[in-house]
Amino acid sequence: MSNQTADQLKRYSSQILAEWIIRAHQEIPSSWGVTSLLLKDHFQALLDQLADAMSNTAVRTHFRVAQDRASALKFAKQHQQSRLPLSYTLAELVREFQIMRQVVFQFLETKDTPLPLTDRNIILNIFEQTVSDVVVRFAEVQNEIQEHFSLTLVHDLRTPVFVAKVCTNIIHRDASISENARRAAEKINKNMDRLESMLRELLDVSRIRAGMGLIFEFEEVRLDDLAREVVQDLKGIYGYRLELHSHEPVAGTWNRAGLRRVMENLIVNALKYGTADTPVKITLTQNATEATFTVHNSGNPIAIENQPKLFEKFMRASTAESTTGWGLGLALVSGMVAAHRGTVRIESTETAGTDFIVTLPK
């Protein structure tokens, strides 16, 4: 490592920052109108880090390496926080560092005097790691904002939903209203129930994504009895396309309400997206330590590249894009199953159809 490159960086740092600010204002729309002082806030520290990394006088002990890493993460956090009020996009954040890297090389080397390969690699590695840290922090903050918005939305909507349900119940009990008005009140009430269910799903998935987890009690549950209840209830809504295959008692210590929601979501999902004239099959199996239930439907397969995304919030397969709702059902399934220390996976082919397979430790 060369002291010469480190000395050059220190000598040209003011000029590098000045040139970088000019280009940032030219190439990054969100920087327009931002003062030079605010724009360059943490980049002097980055230049100092580069100079220090290329100095052959610095002793690289394990403690020093850990200290440098902690400083780099602190830089990423502070830099991202400083850009958040300026409405920077992720692309603009990355572009800042691309411009800085170009300007650094512009001042440190020419065609006739290239940088030593070691020094060049150090600069590239530090920029690559810094950009990675900033991108990760940006994603974390965006997730925090999204979860906060979801929680606020659920909280604010619960009151008007409750009021609407109370009013429809009052209307429904009024003997003087017409039959048409009574049916309209029933329809409003059913839709309020659906909205309330959607809000509960949004709240639960937001808790899962925020790392808060789901809190519930475990009890002895007969999974086969629960499956029969769910299938019977859904037959009243969706007709008789459901087939339950369970040949023995399947018992374990689980949360009954949580597993009911898992089953309902997977079965309704299969009914919606499976071929309309084919049955949806629910199969229960077990061994000494685990219970498994599988929900099968025929129809268009789910592409392999889309399968992991289905368990993410607000995601659907391309074949389901026209369906209404939050797109939270499978994210909720994933969170509920994880809370039971279980697993859920997908097997989907054109010939065999689609299976959602949930395995739960007893």
C-alpha positions, -999 to +999 in steps of 0.1 A: +000+000+000+012+035-009+015+066+012+018+086-021-019+079-030-030+086+005-011+119+004-027+128-029-062+121-016-056+144+014-041+171-009-069+171-034-098+164-010-112+200-012-111+200-050-126+165-052-155+176-030-160+208-051-160+189-084-183+163-069-209+189-058-209+205-093-216+171-109-241+160-082-262+192-089-260+185-126-269+148-125-291+142-094-325+159-095-331+156-058-300+176-051-313+207-068-316+236-044-296+217-016-267+237-002-232+225-008-226+221+029-255+197+033-248+178+001-212+170+010-220+163+047-204+128+051-182+126+020-152+142+037-152+113+061-154+089+032-123+105+016-105+103+050-114+066+052-099+060+017-067+078+026-064+058+058-070+025+041-041+032+016-017+044+042+011+019+051+015+034+085-019+022+099-017-010+119-046-033+110-053-051+142-086-071+147-098-043+169-090-017+143-108-037+115-139-040+137-137-003+146-135+006+109-165-016+101-185+001+128-176+035+115-186+024+079-220+013+091-225+045+111-216+065+079-242+045+059-269+052+085-262+089+089-259+094+051-292+077+044-309+097+072-296+129+058-310+121+023-345+109+035-359+145+041-346+154+006-368+126-010-338+109-026-345+077-045-324+046-042-310+052-077-300+088-067-282+075-036-262+050-056-255+077-082-239+099-056-212+073-049-207+065-086-200+102-092-176+104-062-157+073-074-153+088-109-141+121-095-116+104-071-100+085-100-101+117-121-078+135-096-056+105-087-047+091-120-042+100-157-036+078-187+001+082-184+002+077-146-023+050-135-028+042-099-010+011-085-034-019-088-035-024-050-046+012-044-072+010-072-087-022-057-088-007-022-108+023-036-132+001-055-137-023-026-145+006-002-169+022-026-186-012-032-190-019+005-202+016+013-229+015-015-240-019-002-243-006+033-263+025+022-286+004+000-293-020+029-301+008+053-323+025+026-343-007+023-346-010+061-360+025+064-384+021+036-397-011+052-401+008+085-421+035+068-443+010+051-450-009+083-458+023+102-482+034+074-499+000+075-503+001+113-516+036+112-540+027+084-555-002+103-559+018+135-576+047+117-600+025+097-612+003+126-634+030+141-654+038+109-659+001+102-672-004+138-696+025+134-709+013+101-715-022+115-734-007+145-756+014+122-764-015+099-775-036+129-798-008+140-813-006+106-817-043+104-836-044+137-860-017+126-894-034+118-906-004+097-879-007+070-886-023+036-872-057+026-849-041+001-835-019+028-830-049+050-811-068+023-790-037+016-781-035+054-771-072+054-749-067+023-732-037+039-727-057+071-711-086+052-688-062+034-678-046+067-670-080+080-648-086+050-631-053+054-625-060+091-609-094+082-587-076+057-576-051+083-568-079+108-547-096+081-529-063+073-522-058+110-509-093+116-487-093+085-473-058+095-465-072+130-447-102+114-427-080+090-418-055+118-403-084+137-429-081+165-442-116+158-477-130+167-487-136+203-511-164+210-517-193+233-511-230+224-534-258+233-541-294+224-556-294+189-571-322+167-560-310+132-583-335+115-613-321+134-603-285+126-599-294+089-634-309+088-648-277+104-631-255+079-641-276+049-677-277+060-679-239+066-663-232+032-686-256+014-715-234+024-698-205+006-679-221-023-700-252-030-688-288-030-655-287-048-636-295-016-623-330-007-608-338+027-585-369+029-578-377+066-579-413+079-567-410+115-567-385+144-539-359+140-532-342+173-506-317+184-500-286+205-508-256+183-529-224+182-563-234+169-574-200+156-541-194+139-541-228+121-577-222+111-567-190+093-538-208+076-562-235+063-588-210+052-563-188+033-547-218+015-580-234+006-597-202-006-565-194-025-568-228-042-605-223-050-598-189-066-568-199-088-575-235-095-595-248-125-632-241-117-645-276-126-618-296-106-618-304-069-595-288-043-580-316-021-569-312+015-548-341+027-536-347+063-506-370+071-483-374+101-454-392+116-442-394+152-430-358+154-447-338+126-481-333+111-485-322+074-515-309+056-515-303+018-538-282-002-539-292-039-555-276-069-553-281-107-548-253-131-520-231-144-487-238-126-469-212-106-435-204-122-405-214-101-391-179-101-424-165-087-428-191-059-406-175-032-422-141-038-457-154-031-451-153+006-441-116+005-464-088+015-487-075-014-474-101-038-493-124-062-484-146-091-489-131-125-520-154-130-537-137-101-531-100-108-567-093-116-579-105-082-590-079-056-577-077-020-545-069-002-525-099-014-516-107+022-530-142+025-499-162+018-477-137+038-500-143+068-497-181+062-460-179+062-459-159+094-484-181+112-465-213+102-432-197+113-448-189+147-455-226+150-418-234+141-431-251+110-425-248+072-446-241+041-435-248+006-449-249-029-448-277-055-463-267-088-461-282-123-484-282-153-491-319-152-494-324-114-510-291-104-501-270-074-496-281-038-491-259-008-475-281+019-475-271+055-455-291+080-459-285+118-439-300+147-464-316+171 
